[in-house]
Amino acid sequence: MIVPWQEIPAATLDNLIEEFVTRDGTDYGEREIATATKVEQVLAQLKRGDAAVVFDDATETVSIFTREQLREAGL
């Protein structure tokens, strides 16, 4: 289920995005990018509609999906 990011309290959204960008295995290329910059980039993607917050009922987890991932998941 897609959760409108605008309805998530700001502090919770910040924590969610920060957790997302600092997950093990997240690769942003050869150049290191500051966590704050990554958070800003993901928030910009949410605002543009290029990403969305998704709640999975089965696992009761929340994640961020790109538009392409949403299409692949049929959301």
Distance bins in CASP14 RR format, pairs under 12 A and 6 or more apart:
PFRMAT RR
TARGET T0000
AUTHOR 0000-0000-0000
RMODE 2
METHOD distances of the structure
MODEL  1
1 52 0 0 0 0 0 1 0 0 0 0 0
1 53 0 0 0 0 1 0 0 0 0 0 0
1 54 1 0 0 1 0 0 0 0 0 0 0
1 55 1 0 1 0 0 0 0 0 0 0 0
1 56 1 0 0 1 0 0 0 0 0 0 0
1 57 1 0 0 1 0 0 0 0 0 0 0
1 58 0 0 0 0 0 1 0 0 0 0 0
1 60 0 0 0 0 0 1 0 0 0 0 0
1 61 0 0 0 0 0 1 0 0 0 0 0
1 62 0 0 0 0 1 0 0 0 0 0 0
1 63 0 0 0 0 0 1 0 0 0 0 0
1 65 0 0 0 0 0 1 0 0 0 0 0
1 70 0 0 0 0 0 1 0 0 0 0 0
1 73 0 0 0 0 0 1 0 0 0 0 0
1 74 0 0 0 0 0 1 0 0 0 0 0
1 75 0 0 0 0 1 0 0 0 0 0 0
2 8 0 0 0 0 0 1 0 0 0 0 0
2 46 0 0 0 0 0 1 0 0 0 0 0
2 49 0 0 0 0 0 1 0 0 0 0 0
2 51 0 0 0 0 0 1 0 0 0 0 0
2 52 1 0 1 0 0 0 0 0 0 0 0
2 53 1 0 0 1 0 0 0 0 0 0 0
2 54 1 0 1 0 0 0 0 0 0 0 0
2 55 1 0 0 1 0 0 0 0 0 0 0
2 56 0 0 0 0 0 1 0 0 0 0 0
2 62 0 0 0 0 0 1 0 0 0 0 0
2 63 0 0 0 0 0 1 0 0 0 0 0
2 64 0 0 0 0 0 1 0 0 0 0 0
2 65 0 0 0 0 1 0 0 0 0 0 0
2 67 0 0 0 0 0 1 0 0 0 0 0
2 69 0 0 0 0 0 1 0 0 0 0 0
2 70 1 0 0 1 0 0 0 0 0 0 0
2 73 0 0 0 0 0 1 0 0 0 0 0
2 74 0 0 0 0 0 1 0 0 0 0 0
2 75 1 0 0 1 0 0 0 0 0 0 0
3 9 0 0 0 0 0 1 0 0 0 0 0
3 12 0 0 0 0 0 1 0 0 0 0 0
3 13 0 0 0 0 1 0 0 0 0 0 0
3 16 0 0 0 0 1 0 0 0 0 0 0
3 46 0 0 0 0 0 1 0 0 0 0 0
3 52 1 0 0 1 0 0 0 0 0 0 0
3 53 1 0 1 0 0 0 0 0 0 0 0
3 54 1 0 0 1 0 0 0 0 0 0 0
3 55 1 0 1 0 0 0 0 0 0 0 0
3 56 0 0 0 0 0 1 0 0 0 0 0
3 57 0 0 0 0 0 1 0 0 0 0 0
3 61 0 0 0 0 0 1 0 0 0 0 0
3 62 1 0 0 1 0 0 0 0 0 0 0
3 63 0 0 0 0 0 1 0 0 0 0 0
3 64 0 0 0 0 0 1 0 0 0 0 0
3 65 0 0 0 0 0 1 0 0 0 0 0
3 75 0 0 0 0 0 1 0 0 0 0 0
4 13 0 0 0 0 0 1 0 0 0 0 0
4 46 0 0 0 0 1 0 0 0 0 0 0
4 47 0 0 0 0 0 1 0 0 0 0 0
4 49 0 0 0 0 0 1 0 0 0 0 0
4 52 0 0 0 0 1 0 0 0 0 0 0
4 53 1 0 0 1 0 0 0 0 0 0 0
4 54 0 0 0 0 0 1 0 0 0 0 0
4 55 0 0 0 0 0 1 0 0 0 0 0
5 12 0 0 0 0 0 1 0 0 0 0 0
5 13 1 0 0 1 0 0 0 0 0 0 0
5 14 0 0 0 0 0 1 0 0 0 0 0
5 16 0 0 0 0 1 0 0 0 0 0 0
5 17 0 0 0 0 1 0 0 0 0 0 0
5 20 0 0 0 0 0 1 0 0 0 0 0
5 42 0 0 0 0 1 0 0 0 0 0 0
5 43 0 0 0 0 1 0 0 0 0 0 0
5 44 0 0 0 0 0 1 0 0 0 0 0
5 45 0 0 0 0 1 0 0 0 0 0 0
5 46 1 0 1 0 0 0 0 0 0 0 0
5 47 1 0 0 1 0 0 0 0 0 0 0
5 48 0 0 0 0 0 1 0 0 0 0 0
5 49 0 0 0 0 1 0 0 0 0 0 0
5 50 0 0 0 0 0 1 0 0 0 0 0
5 51 0 0 0 0 1 0 0 0 0 0 0
5 52 1 0 0 1 0 0 0 0 0 0 0
5 53 1 0 1 0 0 0 0 0 0 0 0
5 54 0 0 0 0 0 1 0 0 0 0 0
5 55 0 0 0 0 0 1 0 0 0 0 0
5 62 0 0 0 0 0 1 0 0 0 0 0
5 64 0 0 0 0 1 0 0 0 0 0 0
5 65 0 0 0 0 0 1 0 0 0 0 0
6 13 0 0 0 0 1 0 0 0 0 0 0
6 43 0 0 0 0 0 1 0 0 0 0 0
6 46 0 0 0 0 1 0 0 0 0 0 0
6 47 0 0 0 0 1 0 0 0 0 0 0
6 49 0 0 0 0 0 1 0 0 0 0 0
6 52 0 0 0 0 0 1 0 0 0 0 0
6 53 0 0 0 0 1 0 0 0 0 0 0
7 13 0 0 0 0 1 0 0 0 0 0 0
7 46 0 0 0 0 0 1 0 0 0 0 0
7 53 0 0 0 0 1 0 0 0 0 0 0
7 55 0 0 0 0 0 1 0 0 0 0 0
8 14 0 0 0 0 1 0 0 0 0 0 0
8 15 0 0 0 0 1 0 0 0 0 0 0
8 16 1 0 0 1 0 0 0 0 0 0 0
8 17 0 0 0 0 1 0 0 0 0 0 0
8 43 0 0 0 0 0 1 0 0 0 0 0
8 46 0 0 0 0 1 0 0 0 0 0 0
8 52 0 0 0 0 0 1 0 0 0 0 0
8 53 1 0 0 1 0 0 0 0 0 0 0
8 54 0 0 0 0 0 1 0 0 0 0 0
8 55 0 0 0 0 0 1 0 0 0 0 0
8 62 0 0 0 0 1 0 0 0 0 0 0
8 64 0 0 0 0 0 1 0 0 0 0 0
9 15 0 0 0 0 1 0 0 0 0 0 0
9 16 0 0 0 0 0 1 0 0 0 0 0
10 16 0 0 0 0 0 1 0 0 0 0 0
10 17 0 0 0 0 0 1 0 0 0 0 0
10 39 0 0 0 0 0 1 0 0 0 0 0
10 43 0 0 0 0 0 1 0 0 0 0 0
11 17 0 0 0 0 0 1 0 0 0 0 0
11 18 0 0 0 0 0 1 0 0 0 0 0
12 18 0 0 0 0 0 1 0 0 0 0 0
12 19 0 0 0 0 0 1 0 0 0 0 0
12 53 0 0 0 0 0 1 0 0 0 0 0
12 62 0 0 0 0 1 0 0 0 0 0 0
13 19 0 0 0 0 0 1 0 0 0 0 0
13 20 0 0 0 0 0 1 0 0 0 0 0
13 39 0 0 0 0 1 0 0 0 0 0 0
13 42 0 0 0 0 1 0 0 0 0 0 0
13 43 1 0 0 1 0 0 0 0 0 0 0
13 46 0 0 0 0 1 0 0 0 0 0 0
13 47 0 0 0 0 0 1 0 0 0 0 0
13 53 1 0 0 1 0 0 0 0 0 0 0
13 62 0 0 0 0 0 1 0 0 0 0 0
13 64 0 0 0 0 1 0 0 0 0 0 0
14 20 0 0 0 0 0 1 0 0 0 0 0
14 21 0 0 0 0 0 1 0 0 0 0 0
14 35 0 0 0 0 0 1 0 0 0 0 0
14 36 0 0 0 0 0 1 0 0 0 0 0
14 38 0 0 0 0 0 1 0 0 0 0 0
14 39 1 0 0 1 0 0 0 0 0 0 0
14 40 0 0 0 0 0 1 0 0 0 0 0
14 42 0 0 0 0 0 1 0 0 0 0 0
14 43 0 0 0 0 1 0 0 0 0 0 0
14 46 0 0 0 0 0 1 0 0 0 0 0
15 21 0 0 0 0 0 1 0 0 0 0 0
15 22 0 0 0 0 0 1 0 0 0 0 0
15 39 0 0 0 0 1 0 0 0 0 0 0
15 62 0 0 0 0 0 1 0 0 0 0 0
16 22 0 0 0 0 0 1 0 0 0 0 0
16 23 0 0 0 0 0 1 0 0 0 0 0
16 39 0 0 0 0 1 0 0 0 0 0 0
16 42 0 0 0 0 1 0 0 0 0 0 0
16 43 0 0 0 0 0 1 0 0 0 0 0
16 46 0 0 0 0 0 1 0 0 0 0 0
16 51 0 0 0 0 0 1 0 0 0 0 0
16 52 0 0 0 0 0 1 0 0 0 0 0
16 53 1 0 0 1 0 0 0 0 0 0 0
16 54 0 0 0 0 0 1 0 0 0 0 0
16 55 0 0 0 0 0 1 0 0 0 0 0
16 61 0 0 0 0 0 1 0 0 0 0 0
16 62 1 0 0 1 0 0 0 0 0 0 0
16 63 0 0 0 0 1 0 0 0 0 0 0
16 64 1 0 0 1 0 0 0 0 0 0 0
17 23 0 0 0 0 0 1 0 0 0 0 0
17 26 0 0 0 0 0 1 0 0 0 0 0
17 35 0 0 0 0 1 0 0 0 0 0 0
17 36 0 0 0 0 0 1 0 0 0 0 0
17 37 0 0 0 0 0 1 0 0 0 0 0
17 38 0 0 0 0 1 0 0 0 0 0 0
17 39 1 0 1 0 0 0 0 0 0 0 0
17 40 0 0 0 0 1 0 0 0 0 0 0
17 41 0 0 0 0 1 0 0 0 0 0 0
17 42 1 0 1 0 0 0 0 0 0 0 0
17 43 1 0 0 1 0 0 0 0 0 0 0
17 44 0 0 0 0 0 1 0 0 0 0 0
17 45 0 0 0 0 1 0 0 0 0 0 0
17 46 0 0 0 0 1 0 0 0 0 0 0
17 47 0 0 0 0 0 1 0 0 0 0 0
17 51 0 0 0 0 1 0 0 0 0 0 0
17 53 0 0 0 0 1 0 0 0 0 0 0
17 62 0 0 0 0 0 1 0 0 0 0 0
17 63 0 0 0 0 0 1 0 0 0 0 0
17 64 1 0 0 1 0 0 0 0 0 0 0
18 26 0 0 0 0 0 1 0 0 0 0 0
18 34 0 0 0 0 0 1 0 0 0 0 0
18 35 1 0 0 1 0 0 0 0 0 0 0
18 36 0 0 0 0 1 0 0 0 0 0 0
18 37 0 0 0 0 0 1 0 0 0 0 0
18 38 0 0 0 0 1 0 0 0 0 0 0
18 39 1 0 1 0 0 0 0 0 0 0 0
18 40 0 0 0 0 0 1 0 0 0 0 0
18 42 0 0 0 0 1 0 0 0 0 0 0
18 43 0 0 0 0 0 1 0 0 0 0 0
18 64 0 0 0 0 0 1 0 0 0 0 0
19 26 0 0 0 0 0 1 0 0 0 0 0
19 35 0 0 0 0 0 1 0 0 0 0 0
19 38 0 0 0 0 0 1 0 0 0 0 0
19 39 0 0 0 0 0 1 0 0 0 0 0
19 42 0 0 0 0 0 1 0 0 0 0 0
19 53 0 0 0 0 0 1 0 0 0 0 0
19 61 0 0 0 0 0 1 0 0 0 0 0
19 62 0 0 0 0 1 0 0 0 0 0 0
19 63 0 0 0 0 1 0 0 0 0 0 0
19 64 0 0 0 0 1 0 0 0 0 0 0
20 26 1 0 0 1 0 0 0 0 0 0 0
20 35 0 0 0 0 0 1 0 0 0 0 0
20 38 0 0 0 0 1 0 0 0 0 0 0
20 39 0 0 0 0 1 0 0 0 0 0 0
20 41 0 0 0 0 0 1 0 0 0 0 0
20 42 1 0 0 1 0 0 0 0 0 0 0
20 43 0 0 0 0 0 1 0 0 0 0 0
20 45 0 0 0 0 0 1 0 0 0 0 0
20 46 0 0 0 0 0 1 0 0 0 0 0
20 51 0 0 0 0 1 0 0 0 0 0 0
20 52 0 0 0 0 0 1 0 0 0 0 0
20 53 0 0 0 0 1 0 0 0 0 0 0
20 54 0 0 0 0 0 1 0 0 0 0 0
20 61 0 0 0 0 0 1 0 0 0 0 0
20 62 0 0 0 0 1 0 0 0 0 0 0
20 63 1 0 0 1 0 0 0 0 0 0 0
20 64 1 0 1 0 0 0 0 0 0 0 0
20 65 0 0 0 0 0 1 0 0 0 0 0
20 66 0 0 0 0 0 1 0 0 0 0 0
21 27 0 0 0 0 0 1 0 0 0 0 0
21 28 0 0 0 0 1 0 0 0 0 0 0
21 33 0 0 0 0 1 0 0 0 0 0 0
21 34 0 0 0 0 0 1 0 0 0 0 0
21 35 1 0 0 1 0 0 0 0 0 0 0
21 36 0 0 0 0 1 0 0 0 0 0 0
21 37 0 0 0 0 1 0 0 0 0 0 0
21 38 1 1 0 0 0 0 0 0 0 0 0
21 39 1 0 1 0 0 0 0 0 0 0 0
21 40 0 0 0 0 1 0 0 0 0 0 0
21 41 0 0 0 0 1 0 0 0 0 0 0
21 42 1 0 0 1 0 0 0 0 0 0 0
21 43 0 0 0 0 0 1 0 0 0 0 0
21 45 0 0 0 0 0 1 0 0 0 0 0
21 51 0 0 0 0 0 1 0 0 0 0 0
21 63 0 0 0 0 0 1 0 0 0 0 0
21 64 0 0 0 0 1 0 0 0 0 0 0
22 28 0 0 0 0 0 1 0 0 0 0 0
22 33 0 0 0 0 0 1 0 0 0 0 0
22 34 0 0 0 0 0 1 0 0 0 0 0
22 35 1 0 0 1 0 0 0 0 0 0 0
22 36 0 0 0 0 0 1 0 0 0 0 0
22 38 0 0 0 0 1 0 0 0 0 0 0
22 39 0 0 0 0 1 0 0 0 0 0 0
22 42 0 0 0 0 0 1 0 0 0 0 0
23 35 0 0 0 0 0 1 0 0 0 0 0
23 38 0 0 0 0 0 1 0 0 0 0 0
23 42 0 0 0 0 0 1 0 0 0 0 0
23 63 0 0 0 0 1 0 0 0 0 0 0
23 64 0 0 0 0 0 1 0 0 0 0 0
26 33 0 0 0 0 0 1 0 0 0 0 0
26 35 0 0 0 0 0 1 0 0 0 0 0
26 38 0 0 0 0 1 0 0 0 0 0 0
26 42 0 0 0 0 0 1 0 0 0 0 0
26 64 0 0 0 0 0 1 0 0 0 0 0
27 33 0 0 0 0 0 1 0 0 0 0 0
27 38 0 0 0 0 0 1 0 0 0 0 0
28 34 0 0 0 0 0 1 0 0 0 0 0
28 35 0 0 0 0 0 1 0 0 0 0 0
28 37 0 0 0 0 1 0 0 0 0 0 0
28 38 1 0 0 1 0 0 0 0 0 0 0
28 41 0 0 0 0 1 0 0 0 0 0 0
28 42 0 0 0 0 0 1 0 0 0 0 0
29 38 0 0 0 0 0 1 0 0 0 0 0
31 37 0 0 0 0 0 1 0 0 0 0 0
31 38 0 0 0 0 0 1 0 0 0 0 0
32 38 0 0 0 0 0 1 0 0 0 0 0
33 39 0 0 0 0 0 1 0 0 0 0 0
33 40 0 0 0 0 0 1 0 0 0 0 0
33 41 0 0 0 0 1 0 0 0 0 0 0
33 42 0 0 0 0 0 1 0 0 0 0 0
34 40 0 0 0 0 1 0 0 0 0 0 0
34 41 0 0 0 0 0 1 0 0 0 0 0
35 41 0 0 0 0 0 1 0 0 0 0 0
35 42 0 0 0 0 0 1 0 0 0 0 0
36 42 0 0 0 0 0 1 0 0 0 0 0
36 43 0 0 0 0 0 1 0 0 0 0 0
37 43 0 0 0 0 0 1 0 0 0 0 0
37 44 0 0 0 0 0 1 0 0 0 0 0
38 44 0 0 0 0 0 1 0 0 0 0 0
38 45 0 0 0 0 0 1 0 0 0 0 0
38 64 0 0 0 0 0 1 0 0 0 0 0
39 45 0 0 0 0 0 1 0 0 0 0 0
39 46 0 0 0 0 0 1 0 0 0 0 0
39 64 0 0 0 0 0 1 0 0 0 0 0
40 46 0 0 0 0 0 1 0 0 0 0 0
40 47 0 0 0 0 0 1 0 0 0 0 0
41 47 0 0 0 0 0 1 0 0 0 0 0
41 48 0 0 0 0 0 1 0 0 0 0 0
41 50 0 0 0 0 0 1 0 0 0 0 0
41 51 0 0 0 0 1 0 0 0 0 0 0
41 64 0 0 0 0 0 1 0 0 0 0 0
42 48 0 0 0 0 0 1 0 0 0 0 0
42 49 0 0 0 0 0 1 0 0 0 0 0
42 50 0 0 0 0 1 0 0 0 0 0 0
42 51 1 0 0 1 0 0 0 0 0 0 0
42 52 0 0 0 0 0 1 0 0 0 0 0
42 53 0 0 0 0 0 1 0 0 0 0 0
42 63 0 0 0 0 0 1 0 0 0 0 0
42 64 1 0 0 1 0 0 0 0 0 0 0
42 65 0 0 0 0 0 1 0 0 0 0 0
42 66 0 0 0 0 1 0 0 0 0 0 0
43 49 0 0 0 0 0 1 0 0 0 0 0
43 50 0 0 0 0 0 1 0 0 0 0 0
43 51 0 0 0 0 1 0 0 0 0 0 0
43 53 0 0 0 0 0 1 0 0 0 0 0
43 64 0 0 0 0 0 1 0 0 0 0 0
44 50 0 0 0 0 1 0 0 0 0 0 0
44 51 0 0 0 0 1 0 0 0 0 0 0
45 51 1 1 0 0 0 0 0 0 0 0 0
45 52 0 0 0 0 1 0 0 0 0 0 0
45 53 0 0 0 0 0 1 0 0 0 0 0
45 64 0 0 0 0 1 0 0 0 0 0 0
45 65 0 0 0 0 0 1 0 0 0 0 0
45 66 1 0 0 1 0 0 0 0 0 0 0
45 67 0 0 0 0 1 0 0 0 0 0 0
45 68 0 0 0 0 0 1 0 0 0 0 0
45 69 0 0 0 0 0 1 0 0 0 0 0
45 70 0 0 0 0 0 1 0 0 0 0 0
46 52 1 0 0 1 0 0 0 0 0 0 0
46 53 1 0 0 1 0 0 0 0 0 0 0
46 54 0 0 0 0 0 1 0 0 0 0 0
46 64 1 0 0 1 0 0 0 0 0 0 0
46 65 0 0 0 0 0 1 0 0 0 0 0
46 66 0 0 0 0 0 1 0 0 0 0 0
46 67 0 0 0 0 0 1 0 0 0 0 0
48 66 0 0 0 0 0 1 0 0 0 0 0
48 67 0 0 0 0 1 0 0 0 0 0 0
49 64 0 0 0 0 0 1 0 0 0 0 0
49 65 0 0 0 0 0 1 0 0 0 0 0
49 66 0 0 0 0 1 0 0 0 0 0 0
49 67 1 0 0 1 0 0 0 0 0 0 0
49 70 0 0 0 0 1 0 0 0 0 0 0
50 64 0 0 0 0 0 1 0 0 0 0 0
50 65 0 0 0 0 0 1 0 0 0 0 0
50 66 1 0 0 1 0 0 0 0 0 0 0
50 67 1 0 1 0 0 0 0 0 0 0 0
50 68 0 0 0 0 1 0 0 0 0 0 0
50 69 0 0 0 0 0 1 0 0 0 0 0
50 70 0 0 0 0 0 1 0 0 0 0 0
51 63 0 0 0 0 0 1 0 0 0 0 0
51 64 1 0 1 0 0 0 0 0 0 0 0
51 65 1 0 0 1 0 0 0 0 0 0 0
51 66 1 0 1 0 0 0 0 0 0 0 0
51 67 1 0 0 1 0 0 0 0 0 0 0
51 68 0 0 0 0 1 0 0 0 0 0 0
51 69 0 0 0 0 1 0 0 0 0 0 0
51 70 0 0 0 0 1 0 0 0 0 0 0
51 75 0 0 0 0 0 1 0 0 0 0 0
52 62 0 0 0 0 0 1 0 0 0 0 0
52 63 0 0 0 0 1 0 0 0 0 0 0
52 64 1 0 0 1 0 0 0 0 0 0 0
52 65 1 0 1 0 0 0 0 0 0 0 0
52 66 0 0 0 0 1 0 0 0 0 0 0
52 67 1 0 0 1 0 0 0 0 0 0 0
52 68 0 0 0 0 0 1 0 0 0 0 0
52 69 0 0 0 0 1 0 0 0 0 0 0
52 70 1 0 1 0 0 0 0 0 0 0 0
52 71 0 0 0 0 0 1 0 0 0 0 0
52 73 0 0 0 0 0 1 0 0 0 0 0
52 75 1 0 0 1 0 0 0 0 0 0 0
53 61 0 0 0 0 0 1 0 0 0 0 0
53 62 1 0 0 1 0 0 0 0 0 0 0
53 63 1 0 0 1 0 0 0 0 0 0 0
53 64 1 0 1 0 0 0 0 0 0 0 0
53 65 0 0 0 0 1 0 0 0 0 0 0
53 66 0 0 0 0 0 1 0 0 0 0 0
53 70 0 0 0 0 0 1 0 0 0 0 0
53 75 0 0 0 0 0 1 0 0 0 0 0
54 61 0 0 0 0 1 0 0 0 0 0 0
54 62 1 0 0 1 0 0 0 0 0 0 0
54 63 1 0 1 0 0 0 0 0 0 0 0
54 64 1 0 0 1 0 0 0 0 0 0 0
54 65 1 0 1 0 0 0 0 0 0 0 0
54 66 0 0 0 0 0 1 0 0 0 0 0
54 67 0 0 0 0 0 1 0 0 0 0 0
54 69 0 0 0 0 1 0 0 0 0 0 0
54 70 1 0 0 1 0 0 0 0 0 0 0
54 73 1 0 0 1 0 0 0 0 0 0 0
54 74 0 0 0 0 0 1 0 0 0 0 0
54 75 1 0 0 1 0 0 0 0 0 0 0
55 61 1 0 0 1 0 0 0 0 0 0 0
55 62 1 0 1 0 0 0 0 0 0 0 0
55 63 0 0 0 0 1 0 0 0 0 0 0
55 64 0 0 0 0 0 1 0 0 0 0 0
55 65 0 0 0 0 0 1 0 0 0 0 0
55 75 0 0 0 0 0 1 0 0 0 0 0
56 62 1 0 0 1 0 0 0 0 0 0 0
56 63 1 0 0 1 0 0 0 0 0 0 0
56 65 0 0 0 0 0 1 0 0 0 0 0
56 73 0 0 0 0 1 0 0 0 0 0 0
56 75 0 0 0 0 0 1 0 0 0 0 0
63 69 0 0 0 0 1 0 0 0 0 0 0
63 70 0 0 0 0 0 1 0 0 0 0 0
63 73 0 0 0 0 0 1 0 0 0 0 0
63 75 0 0 0 0 0 1 0 0 0 0 0
64 70 0 0 0 0 0 1 0 0 0 0 0
65 71 0 0 0 0 1 0 0 0 0 0 0
65 72 0 0 0 0 1 0 0 0 0 0 0
65 73 1 0 0 1 0 0 0 0 0 0 0
65 74 0 0 0 0 0 1 0 0 0 0 0
65 75 1 0 0 1 0 0 0 0 0 0 0
66 72 0 0 0 0 1 0 0 0 0 0 0
66 73 0 0 0 0 0 1 0 0 0 0 0
66 75 0 0 0 0 0 1 0 0 0 0 0
67 73 0 0 0 0 0 1 0 0 0 0 0
67 74 0 0 0 0 0 1 0 0 0 0 0
67 75 0 0 0 0 1 0 0 0 0 0 0
68 74 0 0 0 0 0 1 0 0 0 0 0
68 75 0 0 0 0 0 1 0 0 0 0 0
69 75 0 0 0 0 1 0 0 0 0 0 0
END
